[in-house]
Structure formats: C-alpha cells, structure tokens
Amino acid sequence: MIDYGKGPAANEVEVTLFGPGFGEAVAIHVGENNWMLVDSCIDANDSSAPASAAYLEALGVSPYNVRAIVASHWHDDHVRGISQLAARYPLADFIISSVFNDKEATSFLAAYSGSVAPGQARGTAELYQVIQQRESVFYVHQRSIILEVPMLGRTVRATALSPVQAAHSQFIAHMAHYLPRKNGGTPINHAPELDPNIEAIAIHIDLGDDAILLGSDLEEHDALGWSAVVADKWCSNRKKSAVYKVSHHGSYTGDMSRIWTTLLQPLPIAALTPFNLGRHKLPTDDDKARIRNCTPHGYISSGVTRKPKMSSAQVKRLADICKNLSQINSGFGTIRLRKAFGGAHWNVECFANAQRL
Amino acid sequence: MNTLTQFPLTTNAANTGTSPISLHRGSKSFRWSAAARGQMTTTDFDLYLTEKQTPRALLARTEVPDIPISAPSVIAAKRLTASLDSTVIQLWEGRVIRVRLHEGIMDVLLNAKIGSLPAHTGEVELQWVHEQDRELVVPGAIFYLTLYKKTKSGSIENAQELRFRRLPSWSRQQVQRIECEAQLMLSKMKGRPLAE
C-alpha cells in the first residue's frame, strides 16, 4: 500500500497522475475539497479497483466531493474502471467526447457492449455501462466548459481544447465500418482505434493565476489534432500552463513544438505515463530526450522493467508459446503536484515507481 | 507391463508416429497415446478377449494378435482430448493487438481466466494458430489459449491449444435491438455550455 499522507488543504490545487504501465488516470483538486477525475486505470494493489478511487479513499475524500468525471476517449487503457467511478461518485457529471453524440457512435457502443454484444470490447463496455447507469451524460468539444467552480475569490474553469468539430465526421466514418447493417453483418471482437487519435479531450484548467494542460492521448494532425488546437485563436489565448500532462505517453505523434511555445510556460513541469504493450513501448529514448530538451522538470509514473511475476512454472509454460512476456500494471507509480492558490512554486512528489524522466 | 507389439500409424506426411500398445494381466482395455504438433492425444480401446485369448496366451504369441483394433484417424490424432489424467493448468483469454505478418508474429494481451494473475503482454508466433483459424487473426480478435498438464506413470506431459473465437452474424432482431439501444443512449446525451 502506498502511503499518500494527507490530502490537499482547501486553498491548494493538486494534480495527481497515476500510471501502471498500461493505463492512466488523473485526479485534480480544484480547491475546497472539489475534485475532478480524468480517465481511469486500475490500482496497483487491487486489480479490480480504480486507482483514483483508491487514492481519494485513502485521503478520506467524500464521494460527494467529486464534481466531474471525464472519459477523455474510449481507449481501453484510459477507461478501465471508469464505470466504477461513475457509480461511486453519483453527483459527478460524466463527460465524454462529442464524437459520441451521434447515432452511429451510440450504435457502435450498443453493438459491441450492449445486450447483443459479443462482450469483449472493454473500452466501449465501460462507456456503455456508464450511459446505462446515468440519466444523462455530457458531451464536450473545443471550447466546452467541463467544470466551473468559484474558488477563493476567483473562478476555476476547466475547458475542452479538443476535439475540434471536424473530428466528428472522421470518427463516425471510421466506426461505420464496424456497425451492423440492415441485413446483418458479422461483428468483430474489438474495433481498432482511430489513428491518429483526434477524438480525445485535451483539457485546459484555468486556476486564475496559473493553469494546467492535460493532453490526454490527442495526437498531431494538420486539421484535426494539435495543429488545429494551437491554430485556434481562442485556444492559443488560454492562460499558459505551468503543468503539462504530456500527450500520448510522450510519443512524437502526440507532440508538436507549438504546444510548448503557445500553450505552456517556459520550462513547465511535464508529467507522463508510459505505455507498454509487447514491443510497443512509449516513451522511447528519443521521446524522453525530446521532452528533456523542452523542460528539465520531467517526471514519469513508472520506469521499472515489467517481467512477469507468475510462478516460474507458469512462466515457463506460457513462455513455450508466448515470447517477450511482460506483466502490465507491475510498474505502478504516482506523480503528485501541489501548489497553494496564488503560490509561486509547485511541489512535486513521486510515489512507488514514479521518477524523474 | 509387457509391450506386445508396435502398430505403425501413418496419418499424413507431417503426422506419422508409432505407439506401443501395452497389455498386462487382467487388462480389458489398452490406451494409445500419440503426439502430433505438440498435442497429446489419448484414446482408450476396449479389448475383447475370448476364453482362449487370455492376456497370458496373447503375451505368449509372437505374431500380431487377431484383435479388432482400428488405428486412430488423423482427426483423432489432432484433436486434444482432456482425459481423466489431464488437467487444465491455465486458460488465457487473449486479444490480438497487432499482427506482424512479415515476422509471423502477433502481439497479444493475455488475461488469465483461472486465479487472479495480472494481465500480460507478449508475442505469439503464428505457427501456433490452428490452420482453420488463420483468417481470424486480425487486430482485436479474441482467442483462448489452454494449457494442459498430464501425468502418466510419474511423467508429466505438456499440451496446449490455441483457438480463435468466432462470432455469429448479427440477426435482424439483434440489429433492431442495437438501434433501439443506440437511440436510448443518444437521448441521454446533453451538451455543455461554451466558454466565451
């Protein structure tokens, strides 16, 4: 069990990033015990519990103090356990990308996670369960207000920088391939994600005297990704952020120079989670070098090797067929940043396997 | 145990093997085992003996006994049979993440169905995939990898089977149900105000 100590003071803002190696979640304290959760991953010590929920419980936060839960996109590694969060925090508004505000998109959810579904698509299953639970869910796109809270004489406002409106049609065109037709058709087990990811919700949190940028998994695309965000006058006029949750696990596809020059203060604190799936590992050494070149204040939630921890007999049996075995969720780490409202400096803490980049 | 004789078993060019048939005093059946493509198959045959064909009498003979025995077929040789002395040690539900055809490898995510093991990622060579399932190997496809262990007279034999999940086509009723659910979900979607 990780000892996280005490919760933030009422006049403190906090951004806490959880990263198990496959998955990501963020908990944000916007002051006076008001919390916002972005995405979900599984806790290190309980393979069924969301990491954010375990953290808030450890701090003694009441379920009624969570104001919003954002599913920045539907990928498996970002929504594991998010339906549990929605059930646990009933007063929190549930926020999803506007690409789901469409008949084809909800048909996709129903086809792969509804009552007739093959039942294997985890990402859509989580979103489907939430929509089933709730009377309403909220969709956001560029410029939508996610959360607005009066706080200590100021207004803390979280707004969406993406997706751009044009991303909607791209997403629908992609999903349409996997939808049932009038005369039936054959379902697939799991729809491949849209590449590049232009549907994710990047979030800007204006604290009054400072700001936070959460990049989610938004990737670069001339008209639909980060270029569209930084080119938008409204987005580029947002208060520059001192804290950046690096987009897409630090990959070059989630990066562009104008993010650092237009949306961020010089030498911001950059926090990211790794992504490990077989040989596909992010960030690469080049990614790390590129981020270090932008700021010396980089942190990653996990950096340890992920060799399987099964008994040697089980590993041997599985290794007869499966090479390069790697356990996910074995390098769990937490990066926590806190600052008093109006304060000059962020305090950074690393828990478990989190470390400097 | 006395080995009576050996019956050559020819199935196809890639699946030829022999197996001794063992009889012992009082046996009413014999067991045939063969390995084919890493799979063990065990089949029990009843042994019908007349009064004169006692095990001792049979053992005394040097020629092949006149016992109605048919060689196992190719299908039987390939099919894995979890007999009484075989144990499933783990069932992994896998999902294909990526297929690297030029390398003959698929990247997979594995979840154990027995016990509470954490999920794992890894690489599986496509040669482990049953020929009938090759067309199913695409990103997102689900498969089941079953690992067996069999004990036999103190020796342990390992076996495994990897089969892909096949999904039936949607029926008209299912399509209608999907449309209804989609409409209901859409009715729950609410927009958020825009920032100035």
Interface residues (C-beta under 8 A of the other chain):
Chain A: F22 S47 I95 S98 F100 N101 D102 K103 T106 S107 L109 A110 A111 G114 S115 V116 P118 Q120 Y128 I131 R134 E135 S136 V137 F138 Y139 V140 R143 S144 I145 I146 R157 T159 P180 R181 K182 N183 G184 G185 T186 P187 I188 N189 H190 A191 P192 W234 N276 L277 G278 R279 H280 P308 K309 M310 Q314 R317 L318 D320 I321 C322 K323 N324 L325 S326 Q327 I328 N329 S330
Chain B: I89 Q90 W92 R95 I97 R98 D107 V108 L109 L110 S116 L117 P118 A119 H120 T121 G122 E123 V124 E125 W128 V138 P139 G140 A141 I142 L145 L147 N158 Q160 L162 R165 L167 P168 S169 W170 S171 R172 Q174 V175 R177 I178 E179 E181 A182 Q183 M185 L186 K188 M189 K190 G191 R192 P193 L194 A195
